[in-house]
Amino acid sequence: MAMLRILHDTKYDFIKYWKAAALGTIGFIVLGMAILGIHAMRHQSALNYSVEFTGGTVIQLTFKQPPGADVVRAAVDQAGFSGAEVAQFGDPVNYMIKVQPKEGVMAAANADSSGSQIAHILGQRLGAANTVTVARAEAVGPRVGSELKTKAITAILISFIVTLIYLAIRFEWRFGVAATIATMHDILTTLAFLAMMRLEISLTVVAAILTVIGYSLNDTIIIFDRVRENLRKQRKESLRDVLNRSINETLPRSVLTHATVLAATLALLMFAGEVIRPFSWIMAFGVFTGTFSSIYVAGAILLWIEHKWPRTPEAESKGTSRALAEGRRRERPAPVTTR
């Protein structure tokens, strides 16, 4: 409750800094896209897809003592898996290797044989003092990976369409367009963040991206709903002033919600382990980019649309009538039931 009292009746001018915010986020996205281009030249793939999408074999090796990445990579090359990805997985004694499947061999048998072959070569190189065991060996076919990639992209596109339709009906088309562009901003900044962190994109990461989209939209809709209410209360104020007022009025709720989500996400990031860590990174980043886009992207786009296509008196009257009707419905006392 102390937080609510501290942030009560604030009058911060958020919209004042929209130009600096726009330059900052554009620079962040451009830097991320440049890093994606560098990854595409170095690794033949801009994004670090997991074998769920690319197809191949994932082998997790556990050593008695840290072997060093160069030793593991040399053993993988000797086993005939050129171009394989070798990365430390959590502790220095755990390594994850991603290799392409060999043709003419069943996927499951290929995974087991690849893991055994690499482990055998490493045993010869390291000697008996440093034993190596295959903790996990899994294979995914390229056809399944391509299908998963298509479904992931389709899910994101459907979220755009549904959002635009809902907001166009719930408010008006200006709000729908602004919220959709803000959502596109969230996806671009998340891709830039993925490129900078070189996080592996798995189905878990796709779920995190969709969660971030929903989280950001929820924040945007709450602000827009307050904007619509304030438009009917303060008819003489400009849209810029109404936006600032609405953001300040929803600020206590936003700070408490974001702090709670961020605390839970940081707990997952620190204690949940390597498997869930990419999901936690995306969610933690999503708290910041979702809040940013709700204020500086959706609000700025709404102001620009209002400047280009001012609302007509008929549209204002229609929006005010709808808002008044909803206000009366909320204030209507609940019916009393008798037994």
URPEVEN-V104130 format. One record per pair of residues at least 12 apart in sequence whose ideal C-beta (glycine too) atoms are under 8 Angstrom apart, sorted by sequence separation. I is the first residue (numbers start at 0). J is the second residue. If there is no record, write none. Layout:
i: [I I]
j: [J J]
//
This chain:
i: [84 101 163 166 229 267 268 72 83 84 118 162 163 166 71 83 118 265 83 98 118 163 226 229 264 267 268 80 83 162 163 226 229 68 82 162 68 80 115 264 265 68 80 114 189 226 229 264 159 162 222 225 75 96 114 186 189 223 260 261 264 71 75 113 159 222 225 158 159 222 225 71 111 261 65 66 68 110 185 186 260 65 110 185 222 64 66 110 221 59 63 109 257 62 182 185 61 62 107 155 221 61 62 106 221 60 80 106 182 257 59 60 106 181 182 59 60 78 218 59 60 58 59 80 253 57 58 78 100 178 181 218 57 58 78 57 58 100 56 93 178 55 56 75 78 177 178 55 56 74 77 55 56 54 55 178 54 74 177 214 50 74 49 246 174 56 71 74 70 73 151 154 158 169 58 246 56 57 155 170 174 56 60 70 151 155 158 162 166 170 58 66 70 147 154 158 58 242 56 60 155 166 170 56 60 58 62 66 242 242 60 62 66 238 239 64 238 63 64 66 63 62 63 238 62 63 62 61 207 211 215 60 61 203 207 211 214 218 222 60 203 206 210 214 218 222 60 61 204 208 211 215 219 59 60 203 204 207 211 215 219 223 58 59 203 207 210 214 215 218 222 226 59 201 222 58 59 200 204 211 215 57 58 199 207 211 215 219 223 57 198 56 57 56 57 56 198 55 198 55 196 54 230 54 55 50 54 231 50 51 53 54 192 193 230 231 50 54 192 230 54 53 54 227 231 51 52 189 192 230 231 51 52 50 228 52 189 227 48 51 52 188 189 192 228 52 189 48 185 188 185 184 185 188 185 184 182 181 181 184 181 180 181 180 177 178 181 177 180 177 177 176 177 174 177 173 176 173 173 173 173 171 46 47 46 171 46 52 170 45 52 47 49 51 47 48 49 51 47 48 49 47 46 35 28 31 35 38 31 34 32 28 31 32 35 38 24 28 31 34 27 30 31 34 31 32 28 31 24 27 31 30 89 89 88 14 14 13 14 13 12 11 10 13 13 11 11 10 9 8 11 9 6 7 6 3 6 2 2 3 2 24 20 24 24 21 20 17 21 16 20 13 17 13 17 14 13 14 17 14]
j: [96 113 175 178 241 279 280 85 96 97 131 175 176 179 85 97 132 279 98 113 133 178 241 244 279 282 283 96 99 178 179 242 245 85 99 179 86 98 133 282 283 87 99 133 208 245 248 283 179 182 242 245 96 117 136 208 211 245 282 283 286 94 98 136 182 245 248 182 183 246 249 96 136 286 91 92 94 136 211 212 286 92 137 212 249 92 94 138 249 88 92 138 286 92 212 215 92 93 138 186 252 93 94 138 253 93 113 139 215 290 93 94 140 215 216 94 95 113 253 95 96 95 96 117 290 95 96 116 138 216 219 256 96 97 117 97 98 140 97 134 219 97 98 117 120 219 220 98 99 117 120 99 100 99 100 223 100 120 223 260 97 121 97 294 223 106 121 124 121 124 202 205 209 220 110 298 109 110 208 223 227 110 114 124 205 209 212 216 220 224 113 121 125 202 209 213 114 298 113 117 212 223 227 114 118 117 121 125 301 302 121 125 129 301 302 128 302 128 129 131 129 129 130 305 130 131 131 131 277 281 285 131 132 274 278 282 285 289 293 132 275 278 282 286 290 294 133 134 277 281 284 288 292 133 134 277 278 281 285 289 293 297 133 134 278 282 285 289 290 293 297 301 135 277 298 135 136 277 281 288 292 135 136 277 285 289 293 297 301 136 277 136 137 137 138 138 280 138 281 139 280 139 315 140 141 137 141 318 138 139 141 142 280 281 318 319 139 143 281 319 144 144 145 318 322 143 144 281 284 322 323 144 145 144 322 147 284 322 144 147 148 284 285 288 326 151 288 148 285 288 288 288 289 292 292 292 292 292 293 296 296 296 297 297 296 297 300 297 300 298 300 300 301 301 304 301 304 304 305 308 310 314 190 193 193 318 194 200 318 194 201 197 199 201 198 199 200 202 199 200 201 200 200 190 184 187 191 194 188 191 190 187 190 191 194 197 184 188 191 194 188 191 192 195 193 194 191 194 188 191 195 195 272 273 273 239 242 242 243 243 243 243 243 246 247 246 247 247 247 247 250 250 250 251 251 251 254 251 254 255 255 291 291 295 296 295 295 295 299 295 299 294 298 295 299 298 298 299 302 302]
//
